[in-house]
Each structure stands twice: as structure tokens, then as C-alpha cells.
Amino acid sequence: MIGITDYRFDFVREPLKIAFSFKGGSFTEKWIVITSLKDRTGHWETGIGGLAVLWSDSTVAGEHSEAGGNILMAAVAERGAKLAVGREFDHPEEVTLGIADELKGYASAISGIPEIRDTFIFNSLVSLDCSLWKHYARYRRTCDARKLLSSLYGDFFTVKHNRIARVPTITYHMGLSDIEELAEMGHFLFKIKIGHSGSQEEMLKHDRRRLLEVHEVLKDYRTPNTEKGVILYYLDANGRYSTIDAFLKLVDFLDRSGIKDRVVIIEEPFPEECDYDVSGIPIRIAADESIQSVKDVAKRAKLGYNTIALKPAGKTPSLTARIAIAAIDLGATCFVADSACIPVLLEWNKLFAACLPSLPELSTGFLESNGPEHYLRWDELLREHPCTSASWIIPKHGMFELDEKFFTVSGGILKKYPRYEEILKDSFNKN
């Protein structure tokens, strides 16, 4: 067994180019928390995680400033590291899932919010979980995380794509020339944010107008990578449609405007508390925020949700693996979404995406990834990647090309992170 005896913790703030807007809110920077755990042999392993307060719990985000919400989540992350000290484990999930309930009580106490969402807790635990996985890989004497997943979870992680489509995100305010540039680069599946702020009527009006202008830019592009040879869309409403009638008006609009056949997924149209049956809607409906735990998979499946968004870098690799197993057992399709990852964390998402069956409309697996469009220091972050010169780091013609070395070294996720380890070293030496 692996025993944890000590921890170190710190964070850095990564500025964005412009505010990232969704759910009627926005954020201007990403806090990257750094957790290093020491085992009883004296060995340290460092994990990192990006905090996503608005995405993980809009109540916390709404009741605090942007900095205040991040401070709360960082406090929960450090508390998780403290709780890990003194624990022994055979598998990373034993620690990560084992401390979640206690952390939830702690988060409620310091925030003053009685019902903190589970996703807020697991998002805060990403850096801890990644550190635990690095310890586990060292214990098992391998750098191949795909083999670790296969050995732990069986046939669920035996697919092996050598190409992953990169899916950029079209935000509310992205310029049409920027969208056209992405299409010229070879991207053939686009995530489009819908669910604009305002009343339901105002939102629907804005969404219709935005979808028409985006479709006008993309409709004539051709690609060999989709079943019908055209660019496809993945719409993300982030729970903004509060009634089934409003959503059906959107679906009707998509049909009448000729856009519906391009839409492969609509993600989270309704607020989590609205248990609407979507089984009769003629478009693939995906669950994301509403999947806070494994038990939520069955609940959503009964309501007709046939697709699950996985976020290893947003909900921890450990919980994500359990969610994937539950979803595949029920016949659901899974895909990987991004949570605005920095390059190193994106490798966890690539690894999961490479192990999942592709959608029938596509020739390969896919991965939502929007870092280049949003991080001010993206080029520097690429240089800080432990495998900075590797062929799989930067997509080519809209694709991440995954060679055998990608799988052998797990994209670099189990290697040392010099920049972040230096930050911890400096912080520790000052204390």
C-alpha cells in the first residue's frame, strides 16, 4: 500500500485574453492549484488542477467575487491535501472519493452555503487526485496510464485512437473572422455556447441569431472526417433553458433553419433540478453538470440522456473513470470536454478521449479544447509542458496525432512539472 505522510500546496493565477462568459456569468483568470504529496518512502509527486467555480457551482460564484470564489475553492483543495495525510491506499480513488463527504461539510462551513455541489468538491480535488495517480504509477512501475486504467477498470478503456479531433469553443462574443480561421485550420466539429443571459425570450432570440450567423460562416466547408462531409456542431446550453417549451422552440428553429442535421449533441439544456424527459427529442442530449456522482448517470439515463460529458481535468480522473464505466454499462455514449485546461492537464483529457468509442457521425474520437483561444500565456504554457516538443502537443489540421510514445508516457502527465515544483519549493523555503 502507498501511505501519504506530508503535503505542500500553492497556486498560480493564469490570465485569460478576454472574459470567458457562460451561464450568464464570466471569469477573467484561471487559478491553477498545485498539490504535492509525500509518501512514506520520502518521495514527492506533484499534481495540478484548474479551478472552475462558475462551472462547478454557480451559487458559490454568484455569492462571491471571482477572487473570493477561487479563494474558497483553493481552501477546499488544501483541506483535501491535509485529509490525505496519514491515509494509505491501493488505488487513488480510495483517497479522493473517501474524503469527498468530509470536504463537502468543510466547504459549506467556510462558504456559508448549505448545499455545496459535489462537482465543486471534485473540481477542487483534481490536483490531489493527479498527485495520487503519479504515486500509483510509480508504485506500479509504469508511465502508461492507459494500461493502469485498463488493469483497474477492464474492457472499458481498451479502445486506442491514434487521432483525436480537437473541438474549439465558439463563445458568445467570438468574432466571425476567428470562427472562419478555425475552419480554415481544418477543425470540423465546433462547440457553440448558447443560453445567452436575459429572459427566456431574450435568450432564445440571441441564440437563434448567433446560430444563424455561425452557420452562415461554416455551412459551405467540406471535410473528409465526418459522415456527411460537412462541419458539425455541438451546442452547450449550460442549463439555461428553464422550460421544455422554450427548448422545443429552439429545436424547431434548428429544424426549420436547416441546422438540426449538423447538430450531433446538445449539452445540458435544462437546470439540474428540472427532471424533464428528453427521450422524444430527435437530437442526442448530453449530461455534464448534472452528473455530480456515479448515481446521477442512471438518473439521467432514465430521463433519456444518452450521452455523458466526461471531465477528467474537471472532476478528477478517479471519479471520471467511475462515471464512464456506469455510463457505458447503460449503453450511453461518452465524450471528453475541456474545462479550459492548460496544456499539461489537457493530456489527461486526451488520454480518456483516446480510450472511448467515437460517435457514428465522426471518423475518430474527439476532445473539446479551447485553451489557445482563451489563455493569455498559451505559448508559454506549451513551453512549460514536460513533453514540450512532442508531436501530440499541437493539433494539425484540427487533429491531435497520438503516436505510440504518447501512450508510453501518457502524454507527459506522470512526468515532473518543473515550473510548478519550483513554485512549491520557493513557497516551502519561505515558510
C-alpha positions as CSV (number, residue, x, y, z in Angstrom):
1,M,0.0,0.0,0.0
2,I,1.0,3.6,-0.5
3,G,1.0,5.9,2.5
4,I,0.8,9.7,2.4
5,T,2.9,11.4,5.1
6,D,3.0,15.1,4.2
7,Y,1.9,17.7,1.6
8,R,2.8,21.0,0.0
9,F,0.3,23.4,-1.5
10,D,0.3,26.6,-3.6
11,F,-1.5,28.2,-6.6
12,V,-0.8,30.5,-9.6
13,R,-3.2,32.7,-11.5
14,E,-3.3,32.4,-15.2
15,P,-4.9,35.4,-17.0
16,L,-7.3,35.0,-19.9
17,K,-7.2,37.0,-23.1
18,I,-10.8,38.1,-22.6
19,A,-13.6,37.2,-20.1
20,F,-14.9,33.7,-20.6
21,S,-18.7,34.0,-20.5
22,F,-21.3,31.3,-19.9
23,K,-24.3,30.6,-17.6
24,G,-25.0,34.3,-17.6
25,G,-21.7,34.9,-15.8
26,S,-18.0,35.2,-16.7
27,F,-14.4,34.8,-15.3
28,T,-11.2,36.5,-16.3
29,E,-8.5,34.2,-15.0
30,K,-7.9,30.6,-14.1
31,W,-6.4,29.6,-10.8
32,I,-4.1,26.6,-11.1
33,V,-3.7,24.9,-7.7
34,I,-0.6,22.8,-7.0
35,T,-0.6,19.8,-4.6
36,S,2.5,17.8,-3.8
37,L,2.2,14.7,-1.7
38,K,5.0,12.8,0.1
39,D,4.8,9.1,0.6
40,R,6.4,7.1,3.4
41,T,9.5,6.4,1.3
42,G,10.1,10.1,1.2
43,H,9.2,10.5,-2.4
44,W,7.2,13.6,-3.5
45,E,4.8,13.7,-6.5
46,T,3.1,16.9,-7.7
47,G,-0.3,17.3,-9.3
48,I,-2.0,20.4,-10.7
49,G,-5.7,21.3,-11.2
50,G,-7.6,24.2,-12.7
51,L,-10.3,25.8,-10.6
52,A,-13.7,26.3,-12.3
53,V,-16.0,28.0,-9.7
54,L,-18.7,29.3,-12.1
55,W,-18.9,25.9,-13.9
56,S,-18.9,23.8,-10.8
57,D,-21.2,25.8,-8.5
58,S,-22.9,28.9,-9.8
59,T,-24.3,29.6,-6.4
60,V,-20.8,30.0,-4.9
61,A,-19.8,32.1,-7.9
62,G,-22.9,34.3,-7.6
63,E,-22.4,35.0,-3.9
64,H,-18.7,35.8,-4.1
65,S,-16.4,37.9,-6.2
66,E,-14.3,36.0,-8.8
67,A,-11.3,36.0,-6.5
68,G,-13.5,35.1,-3.5
69,G,-14.9,32.0,-5.1
70,N,-11.4,30.9,-6.1
71,I,-10.1,31.5,-2.6
72,L,-12.8,29.3,-1.2
73,M,-12.1,26.5,-3.7
74,A,-8.4,26.7,-3.1
75,A,-9.0,26.4,0.7
76,V,-11.1,23.3,0.0
77,A,-8.2,21.9,-2.2
78,E,-5.7,22.4,0.6
79,R,-8.0,20.9,3.1
80,G,-8.2,17.8,0.9
81,A,-4.4,17.6,0.9
82,K,-4.5,17.7,4.7
83,L,-7.1,14.9,4.9
84,A,-4.9,12.8,2.6
85,V,-2.0,12.8,5.0
86,G,-2.0,9.7,7.2
87,R,-4.0,7.7,4.7
88,E,-3.0,4.5,2.9
89,F,-4.3,3.3,-0.4
90,D,-4.1,0.7,-3.1
91,H,-5.9,2.9,-5.6
92,P,-6.1,6.7,-6.0
93,E,-9.9,6.7,-5.8
94,E,-9.8,5.3,-2.3
95,V,-8.5,8.6,-1.1
96,T,-10.2,11.0,-3.5
97,L,-13.7,9.6,-3.1
98,G,-13.1,8.7,0.5
99,I,-12.6,12.3,1.6
100,A,-15.3,14.0,-0.5
101,D,-18.1,13.9,2.1
102,E,-16.0,15.5,4.8
103,L,-14.8,18.1,2.4
104,K,-18.3,19.0,1.4
105,G,-19.1,19.8,5.1
106,Y,-16.0,21.9,5.3
107,A,-16.9,23.8,2.1
108,S,-20.4,24.5,3.4
109,A,-19.0,25.8,6.6
110,I,-16.5,28.3,5.1
111,S,-18.8,29.5,2.3
112,G,-22.0,29.8,4.3
113,I,-23.8,27.8,1.6
114,P,-25.5,24.7,3.0
115,E,-25.8,22.8,-0.3
116,I,-22.4,22.8,-2.0
117,R,-22.5,20.8,-5.2
118,D,-20.4,17.7,-5.4
119,T,-18.8,19.0,-8.6
120,F,-17.3,21.9,-6.6
121,I,-15.7,19.4,-4.3
122,F,-14.3,17.2,-7.0
123,N,-13.1,20.1,-9.1
124,S,-11.1,21.2,-6.0
125,L,-9.6,17.7,-5.8
126,V,-8.1,17.4,-9.3
127,S,-4.6,18.4,-8.2
128,L,-4.7,15.9,-5.3
129,D,-6.0,13.1,-7.5
130,C,-3.4,13.7,-10.1
131,S,-0.7,13.5,-7.5
132,L,-2.2,10.3,-6.2
133,W,-2.2,8.8,-9.7
134,K,1.5,9.7,-10.1
135,H,2.3,7.9,-6.9
136,Y,0.3,4.9,-8.0
137,A,2.1,4.8,-11.4
138,R,5.4,4.9,-9.7
139,Y,4.3,2.1,-7.3
140,R,3.2,0.0,-10.3
141,R,6.5,0.9,-12.1
142,T,4.9,2.2,-15.3
143,C,4.3,5.5,-17.1
144,D,1.4,4.2,-19.2
145,A,-1.7,5.5,-17.5
146,R,-3.9,3.8,-20.2
147,K,-2.6,0.4,-19.0
148,L,-3.3,1.4,-15.4
149,L,-6.9,2.3,-16.4
150,S,-7.3,-0.9,-18.3
151,S,-6.0,-3.0,-15.5
152,L,-8.2,-1.3,-12.9
153,Y,-11.4,-1.0,-15.0
154,G,-11.2,-3.8,-17.5
155,D,-12.6,-3.6,-21.0
156,F,-13.9,0.0,-20.6
157,F,-10.5,1.5,-21.6
158,T,-9.3,-0.8,-24.4
159,V,-10.1,1.5,-27.3
160,K,-7.0,3.2,-28.7
161,H,-7.4,6.1,-31.1
162,N,-4.3,7.4,-32.8
163,R,-6.1,10.6,-33.8
164,I,-8.3,12.9,-31.7
165,A,-10.3,15.7,-33.2
166,R,-9.8,19.0,-31.5
167,V,-13.1,20.8,-30.9
168,P,-12.8,24.5,-30.4
169,T,-15.4,26.5,-28.4
170,I,-17.3,29.4,-30.0
171,T,-18.2,31.7,-27.2
172,Y,-20.9,34.3,-27.2
173,H,-18.5,37.0,-28.3
174,M,-16.0,35.2,-30.6
175,G,-15.7,37.1,-33.9
176,L,-16.9,35.6,-37.1
177,S,-13.4,36.0,-38.7
178,D,-11.9,34.0,-35.8
179,I,-14.5,31.2,-36.4
180,E,-13.6,31.2,-40.1
181,E,-9.9,31.0,-39.3
182,L,-10.6,27.9,-37.1
183,A,-12.5,26.3,-40.0
184,E,-9.6,27.1,-42.4
185,M,-7.2,25.3,-40.0
186,G,-9.2,22.1,-40.5
187,H,-11.5,21.9,-37.5
188,F,-14.7,20.0,-38.4
189,L,-16.6,19.9,-35.1
190,F,-17.4,23.1,-33.2
191,K,-18.7,23.6,-29.7
192,I,-21.1,26.6,-29.7
193,K,-22.1,28.2,-26.5
194,I,-25.9,29.0,-26.3
195,G,-28.0,30.1,-23.4
196,H,-27.4,33.9,-23.5
197,S,-28.2,36.0,-20.5
198,G,-31.6,37.6,-20.1
199,S,-35.1,36.3,-20.0
200,Q,-36.1,33.1,-21.8
201,E,-37.5,35.1,-24.7
202,E,-34.4,37.2,-24.9
203,M,-32.1,34.2,-24.7
204,L,-33.9,32.3,-27.4
205,K,-33.7,35.4,-29.7
206,H,-30.0,35.8,-29.1
207,D,-29.4,32.1,-29.6
208,R,-31.2,31.9,-32.9
209,R,-29.4,34.9,-34.2
210,R,-26.0,33.6,-33.1
211,L,-26.6,30.2,-34.5
212,L,-27.6,31.6,-37.9
213,E,-24.5,33.8,-38.2
214,V,-22.2,31.0,-37.1
215,H,-23.9,28.6,-39.6
216,E,-23.6,31.1,-42.3
217,V,-19.8,31.1,-41.8
218,L,-19.4,27.3,-41.6
219,K,-22.1,25.8,-43.8
220,D,-20.1,25.5,-47.0
221,Y,-16.9,24.0,-45.7
222,R,-16.2,20.3,-46.5
223,T,-14.3,17.7,-44.6
224,P,-13.4,14.0,-45.0
225,N,-13.7,13.5,-41.3
226,T,-17.5,13.4,-40.8
227,E,-20.0,11.0,-42.1
228,K,-21.7,13.6,-44.4
229,G,-18.6,15.5,-45.3
230,V,-19.7,18.8,-43.6
231,I,-18.8,20.6,-40.4
232,L,-20.8,19.6,-37.4
233,Y,-21.9,21.4,-34.2
234,Y,-22.1,20.6,-30.6
235,L,-24.3,23.0,-28.6
236,D,-23.8,23.7,-24.9
237,A,-26.7,25.5,-23.1
238,N,-25.3,25.2,-19.6
239,G,-28.7,24.6,-18.1
240,R,-30.1,28.0,-19.3
241,Y,-33.4,26.7,-20.8
242,S,-35.8,26.6,-17.8
243,T,-38.8,25.1,-19.6
244,I,-39.3,22.3,-22.1
245,D,-41.4,24.6,-24.3
246,A,-38.6,27.1,-24.7
247,F,-36.2,24.3,-25.6
248,L,-38.6,22.7,-28.1
249,K,-38.8,26.2,-29.8
250,L,-35.0,26.0,-30.2
251,V,-35.2,22.5,-31.6
252,D,-38.0,23.6,-34.0
253,F,-35.8,26.6,-35.1
254,L,-32.9,24.3,-35.7
255,D,-35.1,22.1,-37.9
256,R,-36.6,24.9,-39.9
257,S,-33.3,26.7,-40.5
258,G,-31.5,23.6,-41.7
259,I,-29.1,23.5,-38.8
260,K,-30.5,20.4,-37.0
261,D,-28.8,17.9,-39.2
262,R,-25.4,19.5,-38.3
263,V,-26.0,19.2,-34.5
264,V,-24.6,16.0,-33.0
265,I,-25.0,16.9,-29.4
266,I,-26.9,19.4,-27.3
267,E,-25.4,19.5,-23.8
268,E,-27.3,20.3,-20.6
269,P,-30.3,22.3,-21.9
270,F,-32.1,22.4,-18.6
271,P,-31.3,23.4,-15.0
272,E,-30.2,20.4,-13.0
273,E,-33.3,20.5,-10.8
274,C,-35.6,20.2,-13.9
275,D,-36.2,16.5,-14.4
276,Y,-37.6,16.8,-18.0
277,D,-37.8,13.6,-20.1
278,V,-35.8,14.2,-23.3
279,S,-36.2,10.8,-24.8
280,G,-38.5,12.1,-27.5
281,I,-36.2,14.9,-28.7
282,P,-34.7,14.0,-32.1
283,I,-31.2,15.2,-31.2
284,R,-28.5,13.5,-28.9
285,I,-28.9,15.1,-25.5
286,A,-25.8,15.1,-23.2
287,A,-25.4,15.5,-19.4
288,D,-22.5,17.4,-17.9
289,E,-23.0,19.5,-14.8
290,S,-26.0,17.3,-13.7
291,I,-23.6,14.3,-13.4
292,Q,-22.1,15.0,-10.0
293,S,-21.6,11.4,-8.9
294,V,-21.9,7.9,-10.3
295,K,-25.5,7.5,-9.2
296,D,-26.5,10.5,-11.3
297,V,-25.7,8.6,-14.5
298,A,-28.6,6.2,-14.1
299,K,-30.9,9.0,-13.1
300,R,-30.2,10.9,-16.3
301,A,-30.3,7.8,-18.4
302,K,-33.9,7.2,-17.3
303,L,-34.8,10.7,-18.5
304,G,-33.4,10.0,-21.9
305,Y,-30.0,11.5,-21.7
306,N,-28.0,9.1,-23.9
307,T,-24.6,10.9,-23.8
308,I,-22.3,11.8,-21.0
309,A,-19.6,14.5,-21.0
310,L,-16.5,13.4,-19.1
311,K,-14.1,15.8,-17.5
312,P,-11.1,14.1,-16.1
313,A,-9.4,17.5,-15.6
314,G,-12.6,19.0,-14.1
315,K,-14.0,16.2,-11.9
316,T,-10.8,14.2,-11.2
317,P,-9.6,11.2,-13.2
318,S,-10.8,8.8,-10.5
319,L,-14.4,10.0,-10.4
320,T,-14.4,10.3,-14.2
321,A,-13.4,6.7,-14.7
322,R,-16.3,5.5,-12.4
323,I,-18.8,7.8,-14.3
324,A,-17.5,6.4,-17.7
325,I,-18.0,2.8,-16.5
326,A,-21.5,3.5,-15.3
327,A,-22.5,5.3,-18.5
328,I,-21.1,2.6,-20.8
329,D,-22.8,-0.1,-18.8
330,L,-26.1,1.6,-19.5
331,G,-25.4,1.9,-23.2
332,A,-24.6,5.7,-23.2
333,T,-22.1,7.4,-25.3
334,C,-19.2,9.3,-23.6
335,F,-17.0,12.1,-24.8
336,V,-14.5,14.3,-23.2
337,A,-14.9,18.0,-22.5
338,D,-12.2,20.5,-21.6
339,S,-12.9,22.9,-18.6
340,A,-10.5,25.4,-20.2
341,C,-7.4,23.3,-19.5
342,I,-3.8,24.3,-19.5
343,P,-1.7,22.1,-21.8
344,V,-0.4,19.6,-19.1
345,L,-3.9,18.9,-17.8
346,L,-5.2,18.6,-21.3
347,E,-3.2,15.4,-21.6
348,W,-5.5,13.7,-19.1
349,N,-8.4,14.6,-21.3
350,K,-6.6,13.3,-24.4
351,L,-5.9,10.0,-22.7
352,F,-9.5,9.4,-21.8
353,A,-10.7,10.6,-25.3
354,A,-8.3,8.1,-26.9
355,C,-9.9,5.3,-25.0
356,L,-13.5,5.9,-25.9
357,P,-15.6,4.8,-28.9
358,S,-16.2,7.6,-31.4
359,L,-19.6,8.9,-32.4
360,P,-21.1,7.4,-35.6
361,E,-21.1,10.8,-37.3
362,L,-17.3,11.1,-36.9
363,S,-14.3,9.2,-38.2
364,T,-12.4,9.4,-34.9
365,G,-12.6,10.3,-31.3
366,F,-12.9,14.0,-30.3
367,L,-12.0,16.3,-27.5
368,E,-13.2,19.8,-26.7
369,S,-10.2,22.0,-26.2
370,N,-10.3,25.8,-26.1
371,G,-7.1,26.8,-24.3
372,P,-5.4,28.6,-27.3
373,E,-8.4,30.9,-27.7
374,H,-8.5,31.9,-24.0
375,Y,-5.2,31.8,-22.2
376,L,-3.0,34.9,-22.5
377,R,0.2,32.9,-21.9
378,W,-0.8,29.8,-24.0
379,D,2.5,29.7,-25.9
380,E,4.5,29.9,-22.7
381,L,2.3,27.2,-21.1
382,L,3.1,25.0,-24.1
383,R,6.8,25.5,-23.5
384,E,6.3,24.6,-19.8
385,H,4.8,21.2,-20.8
386,P,7.1,18.3,-19.8
387,C,7.0,17.0,-23.3
388,T,7.0,20.4,-25.0
389,S,8.4,19.2,-28.4
390,A,6.2,16.2,-28.7
391,S,4.2,15.7,-31.9
392,W,0.9,15.3,-30.0
393,I,1.0,18.7,-28.2
394,I,-0.3,20.9,-31.0
395,P,-3.1,19.8,-33.3
396,K,-2.5,19.6,-37.1
397,H,-5.4,20.2,-39.4
398,G,-7.8,20.0,-36.5
399,M,-6.4,16.8,-35.1
400,F,-4.2,15.7,-32.3
401,E,-2.0,13.0,-33.7
402,L,-1.2,10.4,-31.0
403,D,1.8,8.2,-31.7
404,E,2.9,5.2,-29.7
405,K,5.1,7.4,-27.5
406,F,2.1,9.4,-26.4
407,F,0.6,6.2,-24.8
408,T,4.0,5.1,-23.5
409,V,4.5,8.3,-21.5
410,S,0.8,9.1,-21.0
411,G,1.2,12.4,-22.8
412,G,3.6,13.5,-20.0
413,I,1.0,13.6,-17.2
414,L,3.2,11.3,-15.0
415,K,6.4,13.3,-15.5
416,K,7.8,16.1,-13.4
417,Y,6.4,19.6,-13.8
418,P,9.4,21.8,-13.3
419,R,7.7,25.2,-13.1
420,Y,5.1,24.1,-10.6
421,E,7.5,22.2,-8.5
422,E,9.8,25.2,-8.4
423,I,6.9,27.3,-7.1
424,L,6.2,24.9,-4.3
425,K,9.9,24.8,-3.5
426,D,10.1,28.5,-3.3
427,S,7.0,28.7,-1.2
428,F,8.2,26.0,1.2
429,N,11.5,27.6,1.7
430,K,9.9,30.9,2.6
431,N,7.9,29.3,5.5
